Amino acid sequence: MVGEQGSPPERIHFGTSGFRGRWGKEYTEASVRATAQGICDHLNDQGLAGACIVVGYDSRLHADQAAAWVAGICLGNGFRV
């Protein structure tokens, strides 16, 4: 995956609360898309190809856009969203 400036996204760090960071710094379009792709890869590896994935979001800044990116990645991998 190519980052927003043409470079690969930096390593994504997960904590006890999941993937966290500041919008535009750690939390970018590239990092959201890379995370979604990683989840799809894991589900495929577990034999769950084509399963239904529910994508939710809250009222935080750009959450709706991030959810749309995730849904697009999941659909592109053959999952039902």
PyMOL Python script that loads the backbone (N, CA, C, O; Angstrom):
from pymol import cmd

cmd.read_pdbstr("""\
ATOM      1  N   MET A   1       0.846  -1.168   0.000  1.00  0.00           N
ATOM      2  CA  MET A   1       0.000   0.000   0.000  1.00  0.00           C
ATOM      3  C   MET A   1       0.891   1.231   0.000  1.00  0.00           C
ATOM      4  O   MET A   1       1.916   1.271   0.682  1.00  0.00           O
ATOM      5  N   VAL A   2       0.499   2.216  -0.757  1.00  0.00           N
ATOM      6  CA  VAL A   2       1.266   3.453  -0.854  1.00  0.00           C
ATOM      7  C   VAL A   2       0.612   4.514   0.009  1.00  0.00           C
ATOM      8  O   VAL A   2      -0.606   4.689  -0.035  1.00  0.00           O
ATOM      9  N   GLY A   3       1.404   5.219   0.787  1.00  0.00           N
ATOM     10  CA  GLY A   3       0.899   6.278   1.654  1.00  0.00           C
ATOM     11  C   GLY A   3       0.456   7.491   0.868  1.00  0.00           C
ATOM     12  O   GLY A   3       0.611   7.543  -0.352  1.00  0.00           O
ATOM     13  N   GLU A   4      -0.093   8.461   1.565  1.00  0.00           N
ATOM     14  CA  GLU A   4      -0.646   9.651   0.935  1.00  0.00           C
ATOM     15  C   GLU A   4       0.400  10.452   0.170  1.00  0.00           C
ATOM     16  O   GLU A   4       0.062  11.104  -0.817  1.00  0.00           O
ATOM     17  N   GLN A   5       1.636  10.424   0.588  1.00  0.00           N
ATOM     18  CA  GLN A   5       2.691  11.169  -0.079  1.00  0.00           C
ATOM     19  C   GLN A   5       3.541  10.260  -0.960  1.00  0.00           C
ATOM     20  O   GLN A   5       4.658  10.627  -1.326  1.00  0.00           O
ATOM     21  N   GLY A   6       3.027   9.071  -1.309  1.00  0.00           N
ATOM     22  CA  GLY A   6       3.758   8.163  -2.162  1.00  0.00           C
ATOM     23  C   GLY A   6       4.699   7.225  -1.434  1.00  0.00           C
ATOM     24  O   GLY A   6       5.403   6.439  -2.069  1.00  0.00           O
ATOM     25  N   SER A   7       4.721   7.295  -0.118  1.00  0.00           N
ATOM     26  CA  SER A   7       5.574   6.410   0.665  1.00  0.00           C
ATOM     27  C   SER A   7       4.702   5.426   1.432  1.00  0.00           C
ATOM     28  O   SER A   7       3.532   5.710   1.691  1.00  0.00           O
ATOM     29  N   PRO A   8       5.253   4.275   1.796  1.00  0.00           N
ATOM     30  CA  PRO A   8       4.464   3.305   2.549  1.00  0.00           C
ATOM     31  C   PRO A   8       4.033   3.887   3.891  1.00  0.00           C
ATOM     32  O   PRO A   8       4.753   4.701   4.469  1.00  0.00           O
ATOM     33  N   PRO A   9       2.855   3.476   4.398  1.00  0.00           N
ATOM     34  CA  PRO A   9       2.443   3.976   5.713  1.00  0.00           C
ATOM     35  C   PRO A   9       3.400   3.489   6.783  1.00  0.00           C
ATOM     36  O   PRO A   9       3.984   2.411   6.670  1.00  0.00           O
ATOM     37  N   GLU A  10       3.555   4.293   7.823  1.00  0.00           N
ATOM     38  CA  GLU A  10       4.405   3.895   8.941  1.00  0.00           C
ATOM     39  C   GLU A  10       3.748   2.749   9.693  1.00  0.00           C
ATOM     40  O   GLU A  10       2.558   2.479   9.529  1.00  0.00           O
ATOM     41  N   ARG A  11       4.537   2.085  10.512  1.00  0.00           N
ATOM     42  CA  ARG A  11       4.023   0.981  11.314  1.00  0.00           C
ATOM     43  C   ARG A  11       2.884   1.483  12.195  1.00  0.00           C
ATOM     44  O   ARG A  11       2.979   2.551  12.801  1.00  0.00           O
ATOM     45  N   ILE A  12       1.816   0.710  12.259  1.00  0.00           N
ATOM     46  CA  ILE A  12       0.641   1.074  13.044  1.00  0.00           C
ATOM     47  C   ILE A  12       0.749   0.391  14.398  1.00  0.00           C
ATOM     48  O   ILE A  12       0.991  -0.813  14.474  1.00  0.00           O
ATOM     49  N   HIS A  13       0.569   1.157  15.463  1.00  0.00           N
ATOM     50  CA  HIS A  13       0.678   0.627  16.818  1.00  0.00           C
ATOM     51  C   HIS A  13      -0.706   0.498  17.436  1.00  0.00           C
ATOM     52  O   HIS A  13      -1.520   1.418  17.359  1.00  0.00           O
ATOM     53  N   PHE A  14      -0.965  -0.646  18.047  1.00  0.00           N
ATOM     54  CA  PHE A  14      -2.228  -0.904  18.725  1.00  0.00           C
ATOM     55  C   PHE A  14      -1.968  -0.974  20.220  1.00  0.00           C
ATOM     56  O   PHE A  14      -0.963  -1.528  20.664  1.00  0.00           O
ATOM     57  N   GLY A  15      -2.880  -0.409  20.985  1.00  0.00           N
ATOM     58  CA  GLY A  15      -2.791  -0.469  22.435  1.00  0.00           C
ATOM     59  C   GLY A  15      -3.979  -1.220  22.994  1.00  0.00           C
ATOM     60  O   GLY A  15      -4.689  -1.905  22.258  1.00  0.00           O
ATOM     61  N   THR A  16      -4.200  -1.097  24.287  1.00  0.00           N
ATOM     62  CA  THR A  16      -5.319  -1.791  24.914  1.00  0.00           C
ATOM     63  C   THR A  16      -6.662  -1.272  24.432  1.00  0.00           C
ATOM     64  O   THR A  16      -7.676  -1.955  24.571  1.00  0.00           O
ATOM     65  N   SER A  17      -6.679  -0.076  23.868  1.00  0.00           N
ATOM     66  CA  SER A  17      -7.922   0.496  23.335  1.00  0.00           C
ATOM     67  C   SER A  17      -7.977   0.406  21.817  1.00  0.00           C
ATOM     68  O   SER A  17      -8.822   1.050  21.196  1.00  0.00           O
ATOM     69  N   GLY A  18      -7.103  -0.372  21.211  1.00  0.00           N
ATOM     70  CA  GLY A  18      -7.109  -0.520  19.759  1.00  0.00           C
ATOM     71  C   GLY A  18      -6.170   0.457  19.085  1.00  0.00           C
ATOM     72  O   GLY A  18      -5.160   0.867  19.657  1.00  0.00           O
ATOM     73  N   PHE A  19      -6.516   0.825  17.864  1.00  0.00           N
ATOM     74  CA  PHE A  19      -5.715   1.734  17.045  1.00  0.00           C
ATOM     75  C   PHE A  19      -6.110   3.159  17.402  1.00  0.00           C
ATOM     76  O   PHE A  19      -7.251   3.569  17.187  1.00  0.00           O
ATOM     77  N   ARG A  20      -5.165   3.907  17.945  1.00  0.00           N
ATOM     78  CA  ARG A  20      -5.447   5.272  18.369  1.00  0.00           C
ATOM     79  C   ARG A  20      -4.383   6.202  17.824  1.00  0.00           C
ATOM     80  O   ARG A  20      -3.280   5.770  17.488  1.00  0.00           O
ATOM     81  N   GLY A  21      -4.713   7.467  17.739  1.00  0.00           N
ATOM     82  CA  GLY A  21      -3.747   8.457  17.290  1.00  0.00           C
ATOM     83  C   GLY A  21      -4.431   9.759  16.948  1.00  0.00           C
ATOM     84  O   GLY A  21      -5.651   9.888  17.059  1.00  0.00           O
ATOM     85  N   ARG A  22      -3.636  10.717  16.532  1.00  0.00           N
ATOM     86  CA  ARG A  22      -4.162  12.028  16.152  1.00  0.00           C
ATOM     87  C   ARG A  22      -4.459  12.041  14.664  1.00  0.00           C
ATOM     88  O   ARG A  22      -3.689  11.521  13.857  1.00  0.00           O
ATOM     89  N   TRP A  23      -5.600  12.651  14.308  1.00  0.00           N
ATOM     90  CA  TRP A  23      -5.992  12.737  12.911  1.00  0.00           C
ATOM     91  C   TRP A  23      -4.919  13.490  12.129  1.00  0.00           C
ATOM     92  O   TRP A  23      -4.499  14.576  12.529  1.00  0.00           O
ATOM     93  N   GLY A  24      -4.485  12.917  11.027  1.00  0.00           N
ATOM     94  CA  GLY A  24      -3.483  13.551  10.197  1.00  0.00           C
ATOM     95  C   GLY A  24      -2.053  13.234  10.598  1.00  0.00           C
ATOM     96  O   GLY A  24      -1.122  13.524   9.848  1.00  0.00           O
ATOM     97  N   LYS A  25      -1.869  12.651  11.751  1.00  0.00           N
ATOM     98  CA  LYS A  25      -0.527  12.247  12.209  1.00  0.00           C
ATOM     99  C   LYS A  25      -0.438  10.723  12.128  1.00  0.00           C
ATOM    100  O   LYS A  25      -0.040  10.177  11.099  1.00  0.00           O
ATOM    101  N   GLU A  26      -0.805  10.041  13.208  1.00  0.00           N
ATOM    102  CA  GLU A  26      -0.798   8.579  13.205  1.00  0.00           C
ATOM    103  C   GLU A  26      -2.034   8.020  12.495  1.00  0.00           C
ATOM    104  O   GLU A  26      -1.977   6.969  11.857  1.00  0.00           O
ATOM    105  N   TYR A  27      -3.129   8.730  12.617  1.00  0.00           N
ATOM    106  CA  TYR A  27      -4.418   8.280  12.095  1.00  0.00           C
ATOM    107  C   TYR A  27      -4.660   8.981  10.764  1.00  0.00           C
ATOM    108  O   TYR A  27      -5.150  10.110  10.730  1.00  0.00           O
ATOM    109  N   THR A  28      -4.315   8.310   9.672  1.00  0.00           N
ATOM    110  CA  THR A  28      -4.412   8.890   8.331  1.00  0.00           C
ATOM    111  C   THR A  28      -5.211   7.959   7.428  1.00  0.00           C
ATOM    112  O   THR A  28      -5.527   6.831   7.807  1.00  0.00           O
ATOM    113  N   GLU A  29      -5.531   8.436   6.243  1.00  0.00           N
ATOM    114  CA  GLU A  29      -6.220   7.572   5.284  1.00  0.00           C
ATOM    115  C   GLU A  29      -5.410   6.304   5.029  1.00  0.00           C
ATOM    116  O   GLU A  29      -5.963   5.204   5.006  1.00  0.00           O
ATOM    117  N   ALA A  30      -4.111   6.456   4.838  1.00  0.00           N
ATOM    118  CA  ALA A  30      -3.259   5.293   4.567  1.00  0.00           C
ATOM    119  C   ALA A  30      -3.267   4.303   5.728  1.00  0.00           C
ATOM    120  O   ALA A  30      -3.327   3.094   5.506  1.00  0.00           O
ATOM    121  N   SER A  31      -3.207   4.801   6.965  1.00  0.00           N
ATOM    122  CA  SER A  31      -3.169   3.889   8.113  1.00  0.00           C
ATOM    123  C   SER A  31      -4.519   3.213   8.332  1.00  0.00           C
ATOM    124  O   SER A  31      -4.568   2.046   8.720  1.00  0.00           O
ATOM    125  N   VAL A  32      -5.617   3.933   8.086  1.00  0.00           N
ATOM    126  CA  VAL A  32      -6.950   3.333   8.206  1.00  0.00           C
ATOM    127  C   VAL A  32      -7.121   2.245   7.148  1.00  0.00           C
ATOM    128  O   VAL A  32      -7.592   1.149   7.451  1.00  0.00           O
ATOM    129  N   ARG A  33      -6.742   2.547   5.917  1.00  0.00           N
ATOM    130  CA  ARG A  33      -6.865   1.562   4.836  1.00  0.00           C
ATOM    131  C   ARG A  33      -5.959   0.352   5.079  1.00  0.00           C
ATOM    132  O   ARG A  33      -6.369  -0.780   4.822  1.00  0.00           O
ATOM    133  N   ALA A  34      -4.752   0.571   5.564  1.00  0.00           N
ATOM    134  CA  ALA A  34      -3.840  -0.542   5.852  1.00  0.00           C
ATOM    135  C   ALA A  34      -4.392  -1.429   6.962  1.00  0.00           C
ATOM    136  O   ALA A  34      -4.274  -2.653   6.897  1.00  0.00           O
ATOM    137  N   THR A  35      -4.992  -0.822   7.973  1.00  0.00           N
ATOM    138  CA  THR A  35      -5.596  -1.586   9.062  1.00  0.00           C
ATOM    139  C   THR A  35      -6.754  -2.425   8.546  1.00  0.00           C
ATOM    140  O   THR A  35      -6.870  -3.605   8.878  1.00  0.00           O
ATOM    141  N   ALA A  36      -7.611  -1.816   7.732  1.00  0.00           N
ATOM    142  CA  ALA A  36      -8.744  -2.548   7.159  1.00  0.00           C
ATOM    143  C   ALA A  36      -8.258  -3.716   6.305  1.00  0.00           C
ATOM    144  O   ALA A  36      -8.823  -4.808   6.362  1.00  0.00           O
ATOM    145  N   GLN A  37      -7.212  -3.485   5.514  1.00  0.00           N
ATOM    146  CA  GLN A  37      -6.678  -4.566   4.678  1.00  0.00           C
ATOM    147  C   GLN A  37      -6.113  -5.685   5.538  1.00  0.00           C
ATOM    148  O   GLN A  37      -6.276  -6.861   5.213  1.00  0.00           O
ATOM    149  N   GLY A  38      -5.455  -5.333   6.626  1.00  0.00           N
ATOM    150  CA  GLY A  38      -4.932  -6.345   7.536  1.00  0.00           C
ATOM    151  C   GLY A  38      -6.032  -7.195   8.143  1.00  0.00           C
ATOM    152  O   GLY A  38      -5.877  -8.407   8.291  1.00  0.00           O
ATOM    153  N   ILE A  39      -7.140  -6.564   8.494  1.00  0.00           N
ATOM    154  CA  ILE A  39      -8.284  -7.304   9.044  1.00  0.00           C
ATOM    155  C   ILE A  39      -8.849  -8.241   7.985  1.00  0.00           C
ATOM    156  O   ILE A  39      -9.150  -9.399   8.277  1.00  0.00           O
ATOM    157  N   CYS A  40      -8.997  -7.749   6.754  1.00  0.00           N
ATOM    158  CA  CYS A  40      -9.497  -8.595   5.663  1.00  0.00           C
ATOM    159  C   CYS A  40      -8.561  -9.776   5.422  1.00  0.00           C
ATOM    160  O   CYS A  40      -9.022 -10.904   5.248  1.00  0.00           O
ATOM    161  N   ASP A  41      -7.268  -9.530   5.411  1.00  0.00           N
ATOM    162  CA  ASP A  41      -6.294 -10.608   5.221  1.00  0.00           C
ATOM    163  C   ASP A  41      -6.428 -11.657   6.317  1.00  0.00           C
ATOM    164  O   ASP A  41      -6.398 -12.857   6.043  1.00  0.00           O
ATOM    165  N   HIS A  42      -6.574 -11.204   7.553  1.00  0.00           N
ATOM    166  CA  HIS A  42      -6.717 -12.130   8.684  1.00  0.00           C
ATOM    167  C   HIS A  42      -7.992 -12.964   8.545  1.00  0.00           C
ATOM    168  O   HIS A  42      -7.963 -14.180   8.736  1.00  0.00           O
ATOM    169  N   LEU A  43      -9.104 -12.317   8.216  1.00  0.00           N
ATOM    170  CA  LEU A  43     -10.359 -13.054   8.063  1.00  0.00           C
ATOM    171  C   LEU A  43     -10.262 -14.072   6.932  1.00  0.00           C
ATOM    172  O   LEU A  43     -10.751 -15.194   7.065  1.00  0.00           O
ATOM    173  N   ASN A  44      -9.637 -13.692   5.826  1.00  0.00           N
ATOM    174  CA  ASN A  44      -9.434 -14.646   4.732  1.00  0.00           C
ATOM    175  C   ASN A  44      -8.575 -15.819   5.180  1.00  0.00           C
ATOM    176  O   ASN A  44      -8.873 -16.966   4.848  1.00  0.00           O
ATOM    177  N   ASP A  45      -7.517 -15.546   5.928  1.00  0.00           N
ATOM    178  CA  ASP A  45      -6.641 -16.603   6.439  1.00  0.00           C
ATOM    179  C   ASP A  45      -7.385 -17.555   7.372  1.00  0.00           C
ATOM    180  O   ASP A  45      -7.023 -18.726   7.488  1.00  0.00           O
ATOM    181  N   GLN A  46      -8.421 -17.053   8.033  1.00  0.00           N
ATOM    182  CA  GLN A  46      -9.209 -17.862   8.965  1.00  0.00           C
ATOM    183  C   GLN A  46     -10.353 -18.594   8.268  1.00  0.00           C
ATOM    184  O   GLN A  46     -11.175 -19.228   8.930  1.00  0.00           O
ATOM    185  N   GLY A  47     -10.411 -18.513   6.935  1.00  0.00           N
ATOM    186  CA  GLY A  47     -11.456 -19.198   6.177  1.00  0.00           C
ATOM    187  C   GLY A  47     -12.789 -18.475   6.175  1.00  0.00           C
ATOM    188  O   GLY A  47     -13.828 -19.096   5.948  1.00  0.00           O
ATOM    189  N   LEU A  48     -12.776 -17.186   6.421  1.00  0.00           N
ATOM    190  CA  LEU A  48     -14.020 -16.415   6.506  1.00  0.00           C
ATOM    191  C   LEU A  48     -14.241 -15.509   5.294  1.00  0.00           C
ATOM    192  O   LEU A  48     -14.945 -14.504   5.392  1.00  0.00           O
ATOM    193  N   ALA A  49     -13.651 -15.857   4.166  1.00  0.00           N
ATOM    194  CA  ALA A  49     -13.819 -15.052   2.954  1.00  0.00           C
ATOM    195  C   ALA A  49     -15.300 -14.887   2.634  1.00  0.00           C
ATOM    196  O   ALA A  49     -16.068 -15.846   2.706  1.00  0.00           O
ATOM    197  N   GLY A  50     -15.694 -13.671   2.283  1.00  0.00           N
ATOM    198  CA  GLY A  50     -17.072 -13.390   1.906  1.00  0.00           C
ATOM    199  C   GLY A  50     -18.024 -13.194   3.069  1.00  0.00           C
ATOM    200  O   GLY A  50     -19.218 -12.981   2.857  1.00  0.00           O
ATOM    201  N   ALA A  51     -17.521 -13.261   4.293  1.00  0.00           N
ATOM    202  CA  ALA A  51     -18.378 -13.067   5.469  1.00  0.00           C
ATOM    203  C   ALA A  51     -18.937 -11.646   5.492  1.00  0.00           C
ATOM    204  O   ALA A  51     -18.488 -10.776   4.745  1.00  0.00           O
ATOM    205  N   CYS A  52     -19.905 -11.428   6.347  1.00  0.00           N
ATOM    206  CA  CYS A  52     -20.499 -10.100   6.511  1.00  0.00           C
ATOM    207  C   CYS A  52     -19.731  -9.339   7.588  1.00  0.00           C
ATOM    208  O   CYS A  52     -19.495  -9.857   8.680  1.00  0.00           O
ATOM    209  N   ILE A  53     -19.348  -8.116   7.272  1.00  0.00           N
ATOM    210  CA  ILE A  53     -18.626  -7.252   8.205  1.00  0.00           C
ATOM    211  C   ILE A  53     -19.481  -6.023   8.474  1.00  0.00           C
ATOM    212  O   ILE A  53     -19.962  -5.378   7.543  1.00  0.00           O
ATOM    213  N   VAL A  54     -19.667  -5.703   9.735  1.00  0.00           N
ATOM    214  CA  VAL A  54     -20.400  -4.499  10.123  1.00  0.00           C
ATOM    215  C   VAL A  54     -19.383  -3.413  10.448  1.00  0.00           C
ATOM    216  O   VAL A  54     -18.497  -3.610  11.279  1.00  0.00           O
ATOM    217  N   VAL A  55     -19.514  -2.270   9.790  1.00  0.00           N
ATOM    218  CA  VAL A  55     -18.619  -1.136  10.015  1.00  0.00           C
ATOM    219  C   VAL A  55     -19.423  -0.047  10.707  1.00  0.00           C
ATOM    220  O   VAL A  55     -20.390   0.468  10.146  1.00  0.00           O
ATOM    221  N   GLY A  56     -19.031   0.299  11.909  1.00  0.00           N
ATOM    222  CA  GLY A  56     -19.716   1.347  12.649  1.00  0.00           C
ATOM    223  C   GLY A  56     -18.811   2.545  12.857  1.00  0.00           C
ATOM    224  O   GLY A  56     -17.599   2.462  12.661  1.00  0.00           O
ATOM    225  N   TYR A  57     -19.403   3.651  13.252  1.00  0.00           N
ATOM    226  CA  TYR A  57     -18.618   4.847  13.557  1.00  0.00           C
ATOM    227  C   TYR A  57     -19.395   5.725  14.513  1.00  0.00           C
ATOM    228  O   TYR A  57     -20.601   5.552  14.691  1.00  0.00           O
ATOM    229  N   ASP A  58     -18.697   6.673  15.130  1.00  0.00           N
ATOM    230  CA  ASP A  58     -19.325   7.573  16.084  1.00  0.00           C
ATOM    231  C   ASP A  58     -19.229   9.001  15.567  1.00  0.00           C
ATOM    232  O   ASP A  58     -19.024   9.218  14.373  1.00  0.00           O
ATOM    233  N   SER A  59     -19.376   9.969  16.454  1.00  0.00           N
ATOM    234  CA  SER A  59     -19.446  11.378  16.038  1.00  0.00           C
ATOM    235  C   SER A  59     -18.089  12.080  16.009  1.00  0.00           C
ATOM    236  O   SER A  59     -18.026  13.293  15.811  1.00  0.00           O
ATOM    237  N   ARG A  60     -17.005  11.330  16.204  1.00  0.00           N
ATOM    238  CA  ARG A  60     -15.689  11.974  16.173  1.00  0.00           C
ATOM    239  C   ARG A  60     -15.340  12.479  14.774  1.00  0.00           C
ATOM    240  O   ARG A  60     -15.872  12.009  13.768  1.00  0.00           O
ATOM    241  N   LEU A  61     -14.434  13.448  14.747  1.00  0.00           N
ATOM    242  CA  LEU A  61     -14.000  14.085  13.510  1.00  0.00           C
ATOM    243  C   LEU A  61     -13.575  13.051  12.464  1.00  0.00           C
ATOM    244  O   LEU A  61     -12.721  12.207  12.737  1.00  0.00           O
ATOM    245  N   HIS A  62     -14.156  13.113  11.294  1.00  0.00           N
ATOM    246  CA  HIS A  62     -13.832  12.271  10.137  1.00  0.00           C
ATOM    247  C   HIS A  62     -14.158  10.792  10.327  1.00  0.00           C
ATOM    248  O   HIS A  62     -13.724   9.968   9.522  1.00  0.00           O
ATOM    249  N   ALA A  63     -14.907  10.436  11.365  1.00  0.00           N
ATOM    250  CA  ALA A  63     -15.230   9.028  11.591  1.00  0.00           C
ATOM    251  C   ALA A  63     -16.055   8.459  10.445  1.00  0.00           C
ATOM    252  O   ALA A  63     -15.873   7.302  10.066  1.00  0.00           O
ATOM    253  N   ASP A  64     -16.963   9.260   9.889  1.00  0.00           N
ATOM    254  CA  ASP A  64     -17.773   8.780   8.770  1.00  0.00           C
ATOM    255  C   ASP A  64     -16.913   8.494   7.547  1.00  0.00           C
ATOM    256  O   ASP A  64     -17.144   7.510   6.844  1.00  0.00           O
ATOM    257  N   GLN A  65     -15.935   9.335   7.289  1.00  0.00           N
ATOM    258  CA  GLN A  65     -15.036   9.119   6.154  1.00  0.00           C
ATOM    259  C   GLN A  65     -14.174   7.882   6.370  1.00  0.00           C
ATOM    260  O   GLN A  65     -13.973   7.094   5.446  1.00  0.00           O
ATOM    261  N   ALA A  66     -13.666   7.711   7.582  1.00  0.00           N
ATOM    262  CA  ALA A  66     -12.857   6.527   7.885  1.00  0.00           C
ATOM    263  C   ALA A  66     -13.689   5.256   7.715  1.00  0.00           C
ATOM    264  O   ALA A  66     -13.193   4.257   7.193  1.00  0.00           O
ATOM    265  N   ALA A  67     -14.950   5.287   8.150  1.00  0.00           N
ATOM    266  CA  ALA A  67     -15.831   4.131   7.987  1.00  0.00           C
ATOM    267  C   ALA A  67     -16.053   3.826   6.507  1.00  0.00           C
ATOM    268  O   ALA A  67     -16.107   2.661   6.115  1.00  0.00           O
ATOM    269  N   ALA A  68     -16.181   4.861   5.690  1.00  0.00           N
ATOM    270  CA  ALA A  68     -16.352   4.657   4.246  1.00  0.00           C
ATOM    271  C   ALA A  68     -15.103   4.018   3.634  1.00  0.00           C
ATOM    272  O   ALA A  68     -15.216   3.148   2.770  1.00  0.00           O
ATOM    273  N   TRP A  69     -13.923   4.438   4.073  1.00  0.00           N
ATOM    274  CA  TRP A  69     -12.681   3.823   3.579  1.00  0.00           C
ATOM    275  C   TRP A  69     -12.631   2.348   3.949  1.00  0.00           C
ATOM    276  O   TRP A  69     -12.288   1.501   3.123  1.00  0.00           O
ATOM    277  N   VAL A  70     -12.980   2.046   5.206  1.00  0.00           N
ATOM    278  CA  VAL A  70     -12.966   0.660   5.675  1.00  0.00           C
ATOM    279  C   VAL A  70     -13.966  -0.176   4.880  1.00  0.00           C
ATOM    280  O   VAL A  70     -13.642  -1.277   4.435  1.00  0.00           O
ATOM    281  N   ALA A  71     -15.172   0.342   4.703  1.00  0.00           N
ATOM    282  CA  ALA A  71     -16.193  -0.387   3.947  1.00  0.00           C
ATOM    283  C   ALA A  71     -15.719  -0.660   2.523  1.00  0.00           C
ATOM    284  O   ALA A  71     -15.924  -1.757   2.002  1.00  0.00           O
ATOM    285  N   GLY A  72     -15.097   0.313   1.900  1.00  0.00           N
ATOM    286  CA  GLY A  72     -14.598   0.133   0.539  1.00  0.00           C
ATOM    287  C   GLY A  72     -13.535  -0.946   0.440  1.00  0.00           C
ATOM    288  O   GLY A  72     -13.541  -1.747  -0.496  1.00  0.00           O
ATOM    289  N   ILE A  73     -12.622  -0.971   1.404  1.00  0.00           N
ATOM    290  CA  ILE A  73     -11.584  -2.005   1.426  1.00  0.00           C
ATOM    291  C   ILE A  73     -12.221  -3.377   1.609  1.00  0.00           C
ATOM    292  O   ILE A  73     -11.849  -4.334   0.930  1.00  0.00           O
ATOM    293  N   CYS A  74     -13.179  -3.474   2.524  1.00  0.00           N
ATOM    294  CA  CYS A  74     -13.844  -4.754   2.778  1.00  0.00           C
ATOM    295  C   CYS A  74     -14.610  -5.227   1.544  1.00  0.00           C
ATOM    296  O   CYS A  74     -14.529  -6.399   1.177  1.00  0.00           O
ATOM    297  N   LEU A  75     -15.345  -4.333   0.909  1.00  0.00           N
ATOM    298  CA  LEU A  75     -16.071  -4.694  -0.311  1.00  0.00           C
ATOM    299  C   LEU A  75     -15.109  -5.131  -1.407  1.00  0.00           C
ATOM    300  O   LEU A  75     -15.375  -6.097  -2.123  1.00  0.00           O
ATOM    301  N   GLY A  76     -14.001  -4.427  -1.537  1.00  0.00           N
ATOM    302  CA  GLY A  76     -13.002  -4.767  -2.540  1.00  0.00           C
ATOM    303  C   GLY A  76     -12.355  -6.121  -2.319  1.00  0.00           C
ATOM    304  O   GLY A  76     -11.798  -6.712  -3.244  1.00  0.00           O
ATOM    305  N   ASN A  77     -12.431  -6.610  -1.089  1.00  0.00           N
ATOM    306  CA  ASN A  77     -11.895  -7.928  -0.754  1.00  0.00           C
ATOM    307  C   ASN A  77     -12.961  -9.017  -0.794  1.00  0.00           C
ATOM    308  O   ASN A  77     -12.708 -10.154  -0.397  1.00  0.00           O
ATOM    309  N   GLY A  78     -14.152  -8.666  -1.274  1.00  0.00           N
ATOM    310  CA  GLY A  78     -15.204  -9.663  -1.442  1.00  0.00           C
ATOM    311  C   GLY A  78     -16.079  -9.911  -0.232  1.00  0.00           C
ATOM    312  O   GLY A  78     -16.872 -10.853  -0.230  1.00  0.00           O
ATOM    313  N   PHE A  79     -15.955  -9.088   0.797  1.00  0.00           N
ATOM    314  CA  PHE A  79     -16.813  -9.239   1.972  1.00  0.00           C
ATOM    315  C   PHE A  79     -18.131  -8.511   1.752  1.00  0.00           C
ATOM    316  O   PHE A  79     -18.205  -7.563   0.971  1.00  0.00           O
ATOM    317  N   ARG A  80     -19.160  -8.957   2.439  1.00  0.00           N
ATOM    318  CA  ARG A  80     -20.434  -8.237   2.453  1.00  0.00           C
ATOM    319  C   ARG A  80     -20.353  -7.222   3.583  1.00  0.00           C
ATOM    320  O   ARG A  80     -19.896  -7.544   4.680  1.00  0.00           O
ATOM    321  N   VAL A  81     -20.790  -6.007   3.322  1.00  0.00           N
ATOM    322  CA  VAL A  81     -20.711  -4.938   4.328  1.00  0.00           C
ATOM    323  C   VAL A  81     -22.103  -4.387   4.570  1.00  0.00           C
ATOM    324  O   VAL A  81     -22.274  -3.477   5.381  1.00  0.00           O
TER     325      VAL A  81
END
""", "prot")
cmd.dss("prot")
cmd.show_as("cartoon", "prot")
cmd.util.cbc("prot")
cmd.orient("prot")
